[in-house]
């Protein structure tokens, strides 16, 4: 079986949604920019060898709709022969795109596949523009009958449309994760991101993005140099009274894009390209919606 390797990987800097640096940048343009840059890292590769472009997107509508992967392929200047498909697994959409690209190579369907992910929560809001909930799931407090782990009948999907913040509250309660533990973890995340920004670690993976105002974005919006454990502790719970999840210890709404170029090890050797990593295997598993964050 062919071995799948990653030969190039880049991303855009991450912008804060609505009020951040990328709020005026179309997601299809952003993804195309990153894909072009990722391909430029492997000049030995003839774009005509690319079999497919697989793009993950959690809310594929609006500027992210109409099989946005195919539109991105055109904007990135890929040959018309390169197929393209958009996939959705919510937060795992782009990772699923990478998995599908690797699987395609491992099955021998092609030697070169580009995988990418894009999301602009400035341009397409959380939940989309016009969500339409199925009443069988939305208005049913006891759930629906499904097959259990050993073939028995059970009920599930009681909270199919539960917000992410509530799933975090459920997990914090289930695993006894305190507010202080969450705040300390959030502070550590900010400090690590700032260190990686300052020492140039992130610069190696970031594609500078020209902005409509004439400036160029080169670093992430999110990391806060002025935060502290005291400031985080002063924030009110964001989702339920007496909860532990706040705006400070949650992931923010963001805009961004990333791309990786995958190929068979044989093709990489033929072209004289040194792999960055190899894909050994992958796995997915479903979990109850109310504890989505553990999946």
DRENDO-1510 file (C-alpha; in Angstrom, 1 decimal, always signed):
<recs>
REC; n; res; u; v; w
REC; 1; UNK; +0.0; +0.0; +0.0 .
REC; 2; UNK; +1.4; +3.5; -0.9 .
REC; 3; UNK; +2.5; +5.6; +2.1 .
REC; 4; UNK; +1.1; +9.1; +2.4 .
REC; 5; UNK; +3.5; +11.9; +3.4 .
REC; 6; UNK; +3.0; +15.6; +4.0 .
REC; 7; UNK; +5.5; +17.7; +2.1 .
REC; 8; UNK; +4.2; +21.3; +2.7 .
REC; 9; UNK; +2.1; +22.9; +5.4 .
REC; 10; UNK; +1.2; +26.5; +5.9 .
REC; 11; UNK; -1.6; +28.6; +7.4 .
REC; 12; UNK; -2.9; +32.1; +7.5 .
REC; 13; UNK; -2.6; +34.1; +10.7 .
REC; 14; UNK; -5.7; +33.7; +12.8 .
REC; 15; UNK; -8.0; +36.7; +12.9 .
REC; 16; UNK; -10.6; +37.4; +15.6 .
REC; 17; UNK; -14.1; +37.2; +14.1 .
REC; 18; UNK; -16.2; +40.3; +13.5 .
REC; 19; UNK; -13.6; +42.9; +14.8 .
REC; 20; UNK; -10.3; +41.3; +13.8 .
REC; 21; UNK; -7.8; +41.7; +11.1 .
REC; 22; UNK; -9.4; +39.3; +8.6 .
REC; 23; UNK; -13.0; +40.5; +8.9 .
REC; 24; UNK; -12.9; +42.1; +5.4 .
REC; 25; UNK; -11.2; +39.2; +3.7 .
REC; 26; UNK; -13.3; +36.7; +1.8 .
REC; 27; UNK; -12.7; +33.1; +2.9 .
REC; 28; UNK; -12.3; +31.8; -0.6 .
REC; 29; UNK; -9.6; +34.4; -1.3 .
REC; 30; UNK; -7.9; +33.6; +2.0 .
REC; 31; UNK; -7.8; +29.8; +1.3 .
REC; 32; UNK; -6.5; +30.3; -2.2 .
REC; 33; UNK; -3.7; +32.5; -1.0 .
REC; 34; UNK; -2.6; +29.8; +1.5 .
REC; 35; UNK; -2.8; +27.0; -1.0 .
REC; 36; UNK; -0.7; +29.0; -3.5 .
REC; 37; UNK; +1.9; +29.6; -0.8 .
REC; 38; UNK; +1.9; +25.9; +0.2 .
REC; 39; UNK; +2.6; +24.8; -3.4 .
REC; 40; UNK; +5.4; +27.4; -3.7 .
REC; 41; UNK; +7.2; +25.6; -0.9 .
REC; 42; UNK; +7.5; +22.5; -3.2 .
REC; 43; UNK; +8.6; +24.1; -6.6 .
REC; 44; UNK; +9.5; +20.6; -7.9 .
REC; 45; UNK; +5.8; +19.7; -8.0 .
REC; 46; UNK; +4.0; +20.2; -11.3 .
REC; 47; UNK; +0.5; +21.4; -10.4 .
REC; 48; UNK; -0.9; +19.1; -13.2 .
REC; 49; UNK; +0.1; +16.2; -11.0 .
REC; 50; UNK; -2.4; +17.2; -8.3 .
REC; 51; UNK; -5.4; +14.8; -8.3 .
REC; 52; UNK; -7.8; +16.5; -5.9 .
REC; 53; UNK; -8.3; +19.5; -3.6 .
REC; 54; UNK; -10.2; +18.6; -0.5 .
REC; 55; UNK; -11.4; +21.6; +1.7 .
REC; 56; UNK; -12.9; +21.3; +5.1 .
REC; 57; UNK; -15.4; +24.0; +6.2 .
REC; 58; UNK; -17.8; +23.9; +9.1 .
REC; 59; UNK; -20.4; +26.3; +7.6 .
REC; 60; UNK; -20.3; +25.9; +3.8 .
REC; 61; UNK; -22.7; +28.6; +2.8 .
REC; 62; UNK; -22.6; +32.2; +1.8 .
REC; 63; UNK; -19.1; +33.1; +0.7 .
REC; 64; UNK; -18.1; +29.5; +1.8 .
REC; 65; UNK; -20.9; +27.9; -0.2 .
REC; 66; UNK; -21.4; +26.5; -3.8 .
REC; 67; UNK; -18.7; +23.8; -3.3 .
REC; 68; UNK; -16.2; +26.4; -2.2 .
REC; 69; UNK; -13.4; +24.0; -2.8 .
REC; 70; UNK; -13.9; +24.2; -6.5 .
REC; 71; UNK; -14.0; +27.9; -6.5 .
REC; 72; UNK; -10.9; +28.0; -4.3 .
REC; 73; UNK; -9.1; +25.8; -6.9 .
REC; 74; UNK; -9.8; +28.4; -9.6 .
REC; 75; UNK; -8.7; +31.3; -7.4 .
REC; 76; UNK; -5.5; +29.4; -6.5 .
REC; 77; UNK; -4.7; +29.0; -10.2 .
REC; 78; UNK; -4.8; +25.2; -10.1 .
REC; 79; UNK; -5.3; +23.4; -13.5 .
REC; 80; UNK; -8.9; +22.8; -14.5 .
REC; 81; UNK; -8.1; +19.0; -14.3 .
REC; 82; UNK; -7.8; +19.2; -10.5 .
REC; 83; UNK; -11.0; +18.0; -8.9 .
REC; 84; UNK; -12.3; +19.6; -5.7 .
REC; 85; UNK; -14.7; +18.8; -2.9 .
REC; 86; UNK; -15.9; +20.5; +0.3 .
REC; 87; UNK; -16.3; +18.4; +3.4 .
REC; 88; UNK; -18.0; +19.2; +6.7 .
REC; 89; UNK; -17.4; +17.6; +10.1 .
REC; 90; UNK; -17.8; +20.9; +12.0 .
REC; 91; UNK; -14.7; +21.6; +14.0 .
REC; 92; UNK; -12.9; +18.5; +12.6 .
REC; 93; UNK; -13.7; +19.5; +8.9 .
REC; 94; UNK; -10.2; +20.3; +7.9 .
REC; 95; UNK; -8.6; +17.4; +9.7 .
REC; 96; UNK; -11.1; +15.2; +7.9 .
REC; 97; UNK; -9.9; +16.8; +4.6 .
REC; 98; UNK; -6.4; +15.7; +5.5 .
REC; 99; UNK; -7.5; +12.2; +6.4 .
REC; 100; UNK; -9.4; +11.9; +3.1 .
REC; 101; UNK; -6.4; +13.1; +1.1 .
REC; 102; UNK; -4.2; +10.6; +2.9 .
REC; 103; UNK; -6.7; +7.8; +2.3 .
REC; 104; UNK; -6.9; +8.6; -1.4 .
REC; 105; UNK; -3.1; +8.3; -1.7 .
REC; 106; UNK; -2.9; +5.2; +0.4 .
REC; 107; UNK; -5.6; +3.6; -1.9 .
REC; 108; UNK; -3.6; +4.5; -5.0 .
REC; 109; UNK; -6.2; +6.9; -6.4 .
REC; 110; UNK; -3.6; +9.5; -6.9 .
REC; 111; UNK; -0.1; +10.5; -6.0 .
REC; 112; UNK; -0.7; +14.1; -5.0 .
REC; 113; UNK; -3.6; +15.7; -3.1 .
REC; 114; UNK; -4.0; +19.1; -1.5 .
REC; 115; UNK; -6.0; +19.3; +1.7 .
REC; 116; UNK; -7.1; +22.6; +3.2 .
REC; 117; UNK; -9.5; +24.2; +5.7 .
REC; 118; UNK; -11.1; +27.6; +5.8 .
REC; 119; UNK; -13.6; +29.4; +8.0 .
REC; 120; UNK; -14.6; +33.0; +8.3 .
REC; 121; UNK; -16.9; +33.5; +11.3 .
REC; 122; UNK; -16.9; +37.2; +10.3 .
REC; 123; UNK; -18.5; +36.5; +7.0 .
REC; 124; UNK; -20.6; +33.4; +7.8 .
REC; 125; UNK; -21.9; +33.4; +11.4 .
REC; 126; UNK; -21.9; +30.5; +13.9 .
REC; 127; UNK; -24.8; +28.3; +13.0 .
REC; 128; UNK; -25.1; +29.8; +9.5 .
REC; 129; UNK; -27.5; +32.4; +8.1 .
REC; 130; UNK; -30.8; +30.5; +8.4 .
REC; 131; UNK; -30.6; +27.4; +10.7 .
REC; 132; UNK; -33.7; +25.2; +10.5 .
REC; 133; UNK; -33.9; +22.7; +13.4 .
REC; 134; UNK; -35.6; +19.4; +13.0 .
REC; 135; UNK; -38.3; +19.3; +15.7 .
REC; 136; UNK; -37.8; +15.5; +16.2 .
REC; 137; UNK; -34.4; +16.5; +17.6 .
REC; 138; UNK; -34.9; +20.1; +18.8 .
REC; 139; UNK; -38.2; +19.6; +20.8 .
REC; 140; UNK; -37.6; +16.1; +22.1 .
REC; 141; UNK; -36.2; +16.1; +25.7 .
REC; 142; UNK; -35.9; +12.3; +25.8 .
REC; 143; UNK; -34.1; +11.9; +22.6 .
REC; 144; UNK; -34.7; +9.4; +19.7 .
REC; 145; UNK; -34.3; +5.6; +19.6 .
REC; 146; UNK; -31.0; +4.4; +18.3 .
REC; 147; UNK; -28.9; +1.2; +18.3 .
REC; 148; UNK; -26.8; +0.8; +21.4 .
REC; 149; UNK; -23.2; -0.4; +21.6 .
REC; 150; UNK; -24.2; -4.1; +21.8 .
REC; 151; UNK; -27.2; -3.9; +19.4 .
REC; 152; UNK; -29.7; -3.1; +22.1 .
REC; 153; UNK; -32.1; -0.1; +21.7 .
REC; 154; UNK; -31.4; +3.1; +23.6 .
REC; 155; UNK; -32.1; +6.8; +23.3 .
REC; 156; UNK; -29.7; +9.5; +22.3 .
REC; 157; UNK; -29.5; +12.9; +20.6 .
REC; 158; UNK; -31.4; +14.7; +23.4 .
REC; 159; UNK; -29.4; +17.8; +22.8 .
REC; 160; UNK; -28.5; +17.7; +19.2 .
REC; 161; UNK; -28.2; +21.5; +18.8 .
REC; 162; UNK; -26.5; +22.2; +22.1 .
REC; 163; UNK; -24.1; +25.2; +22.0 .
REC; 164; UNK; -20.4; +24.5; +22.3 .
REC; 165; UNK; -20.1; +26.4; +25.5 .
REC; 166; UNK; -22.6; +24.2; +27.2 .
REC; 167; UNK; -20.8; +21.1; +26.1 .
REC; 168; UNK; -17.7; +22.5; +27.8 .
REC; 169; UNK; -19.7; +23.1; +31.0 .
REC; 170; UNK; -20.9; +19.5; +30.8 .
REC; 171; UNK; -17.4; +18.2; +30.5 .
REC; 172; UNK; -16.0; +20.4; +33.2 .
REC; 173; UNK; -18.7; +19.0; +35.5 .
REC; 174; UNK; -18.2; +15.4; +34.4 .
REC; 175; UNK; -14.5; +15.5; +34.9 .
REC; 176; UNK; -14.3; +17.9; +37.8 .
REC; 177; UNK; -12.3; +20.5; +36.0 .
REC; 178; UNK; -12.3; +23.6; +38.2 .
REC; 179; UNK; -12.6; +27.2; +37.1 .
REC; 180; UNK; -9.0; +27.8; +38.3 .
REC; 181; UNK; -7.7; +24.9; +36.3 .
REC; 182; UNK; -9.4; +26.2; +33.1 .
REC; 183; UNK; -8.1; +29.7; +33.7 .
REC; 184; UNK; -4.5; +28.5; +34.3 .
REC; 185; UNK; -4.7; +26.4; +31.1 .
REC; 186; UNK; -5.9; +29.4; +29.2 .
REC; 187; UNK; -3.1; +31.6; +30.5 .
REC; 188; UNK; -0.5; +29.0; +29.6 .
REC; 189; UNK; -2.0; +28.9; +26.1 .
REC; 190; UNK; -1.7; +32.6; +25.7 .
REC; 191; UNK; +1.9; +32.6; +27.0 .
REC; 192; UNK; +2.9; +29.7; +24.8 .
REC; 193; UNK; +1.4; +31.4; +21.7 .
REC; 194; UNK; +3.2; +34.7; +22.5 .
REC; 195; UNK; +6.5; +32.9; +22.9 .
REC; 196; UNK; +6.0; +31.1; +19.6 .
REC; 197; UNK; +5.2; +34.4; +18.0 .
REC; 198; UNK; +8.2; +36.2; +19.5 .
REC; 199; UNK; +10.8; +33.5; +18.8 .
REC; 200; UNK; +9.7; +33.0; +15.2 .
REC; 201; UNK; +8.3; +29.5; +15.5 .
REC; 202; UNK; +4.9; +30.6; +14.2 .
REC; 203; UNK; +6.5; +32.7; +11.4 .
REC; 204; UNK; +7.7; +29.5; +9.8 .
REC; 205; UNK; +4.1; +28.3; +9.2 .
REC; 206; UNK; +2.3; +31.6; +8.6 .
REC; 207; UNK; +1.5; +33.1; +5.2 .
REC; 208; UNK; +1.5; +36.9; +5.4 .
REC; 209; UNK; -2.0; +38.2; +4.3 .
REC; 210; UNK; -2.4; +41.5; +2.4 .
REC; 211; UNK; -5.4; +43.4; +3.9 .
REC; 212; UNK; -7.8; +45.7; +2.1 .
REC; 213; UNK; -6.6; +48.6; +4.1 .
REC; 214; UNK; -3.1; +48.2; +2.6 .
REC; 215; UNK; -1.5; +46.6; +5.7 .
REC; 216; UNK; -0.2; +43.1; +5.9 .
REC; 217; UNK; -1.2; +40.7; +8.6 .
REC; 218; UNK; +1.6; +38.4; +9.9 .
REC; 219; UNK; +0.7; +37.4; +13.4 .
REC; 220; UNK; -2.4; +36.0; +15.1 .
REC; 221; UNK; -4.9; +38.3; +16.7 .
REC; 222; UNK; -5.8; +36.1; +19.6 .
REC; 223; UNK; -2.9; +35.9; +22.0 .
REC; 224; UNK; -3.2; +38.6; +24.7 .
REC; 225; UNK; +0.0; +40.0; +26.2 .
REC; 226; UNK; -1.9; +41.8; +28.9 .
REC; 227; UNK; -3.8; +38.9; +30.3 .
REC; 228; UNK; -3.2; +37.4; +33.7 .
REC; 229; UNK; -4.7; +34.9; +36.1 .
REC; 230; UNK; -6.3; +37.7; +38.0 .
REC; 231; UNK; -7.9; +39.2; +34.9 .
REC; 232; UNK; -9.2; +35.8; +33.8 .
REC; 233; UNK; -10.6; +35.1; +37.3 .
REC; 234; UNK; -12.5; +38.3; +37.2 .
REC; 235; UNK; -14.6; +37.3; +34.2 .
REC; 236; UNK; -18.2; +36.2; +34.5 .
REC; 237; UNK; -19.4; +32.8; +33.3 .
REC; 238; UNK; -20.4; +33.0; +29.6 .
REC; 239; UNK; -23.0; +30.3; +29.3 .
REC; 240; UNK; -24.7; +29.5; +32.6 .
REC; 241; UNK; -25.1; +31.1; +36.0 .
REC; 242; UNK; -22.4; +29.7; +38.3 .
REC; 243; UNK; -20.6; +28.1; +35.5 .
REC; 244; UNK; -16.9; +27.8; +34.9 .
REC; 245; UNK; -16.5; +28.5; +31.2 .
REC; 246; UNK; -15.8; +32.2; +30.4 .
REC; 247; UNK; -14.9; +34.3; +27.4 .
REC; 248; UNK; -11.3; +34.2; +28.8 .
REC; 249; UNK; -10.9; +30.4; +29.0 .
REC; 250; UNK; -12.8; +29.6; +25.8 .
REC; 251; UNK; -11.6; +29.5; +22.3 .
REC; 252; UNK; -12.7; +32.6; +20.5 .
REC; 253; UNK; -14.6; +32.9; +17.2 .
REC; 254; UNK; -12.0; +33.2; +14.5 .
REC; 255; UNK; -11.2; +33.6; +10.8 .
REC; 256; UNK; -8.5; +31.6; +9.2 .
REC; 257; UNK; -7.3; +29.1; +6.6 .
REC; 258; UNK; -4.6; +26.4; +6.3 .
REC; 259; UNK; -3.3; +24.0; +3.6 .
REC; 260; UNK; -1.1; +20.9; +3.4 .
REC; 261; UNK; +0.3; +19.2; +0.3 .
REC; 262; UNK; +0.3; +15.4; +0.6 .
REC; 263; UNK; +1.8; +12.9; -1.8 .
REC; 264; UNK; +2.9; +9.3; -1.9 .
REC; 265; UNK; +6.4; +8.7; -0.5 .
REC; 266; UNK; +7.4; +7.2; -3.9 .
REC; 267; UNK; +6.4; +10.5; -5.7 .
REC; 268; UNK; +8.2; +12.6; -3.1 .
REC; 269; UNK; +11.4; +10.5; -3.7 .
REC; 270; UNK; +10.9; +10.8; -7.4 .
REC; 271; UNK; +10.7; +14.6; -7.2 .
REC; 272; UNK; +13.4; +15.0; -4.7 .
REC; 273; UNK; +11.1; +16.4; -2.0 .
REC; 274; UNK; +11.9; +15.7; +1.7 .
REC; 275; UNK; +8.7; +14.9; +3.6 .
REC; 276; UNK; +7.8; +16.8; +6.8 .
REC; 277; UNK; +5.7; +14.0; +8.2 .
REC; 278; UNK; +4.0; +10.7; +7.3 .
REC; 279; UNK; +0.4; +9.7; +7.9 .
REC; 280; UNK; +0.3; +6.3; +9.6 .
REC; 281; UNK; -3.4; +5.9; +10.2 .
REC; 282; UNK; -6.5; +7.8; +11.4 .
REC; 283; UNK; -9.6; +7.2; +13.4 .
REC; 284; UNK; -12.9; +8.9; +14.2 .
REC; 285; UNK; -15.6; +8.1; +16.8 .
REC; 286; UNK; -19.0; +9.6; +17.5 .
REC; 287; UNK; -19.9; +10.9; +21.0 .
REC; 288; UNK; -23.1; +12.3; +22.5 .
REC; 289; UNK; -23.8; +15.9; +21.4 .
REC; 290; UNK; -23.9; +17.2; +24.9 .
REC; 291; UNK; -20.2; +16.2; +25.4 .
REC; 292; UNK; -19.1; +17.0; +21.9 .
REC; 293; UNK; -15.8; +18.5; +23.1 .
REC; 294; UNK; -14.5; +15.1; +24.2 .
REC; 295; UNK; -14.8; +13.6; +20.7 .
</recs>
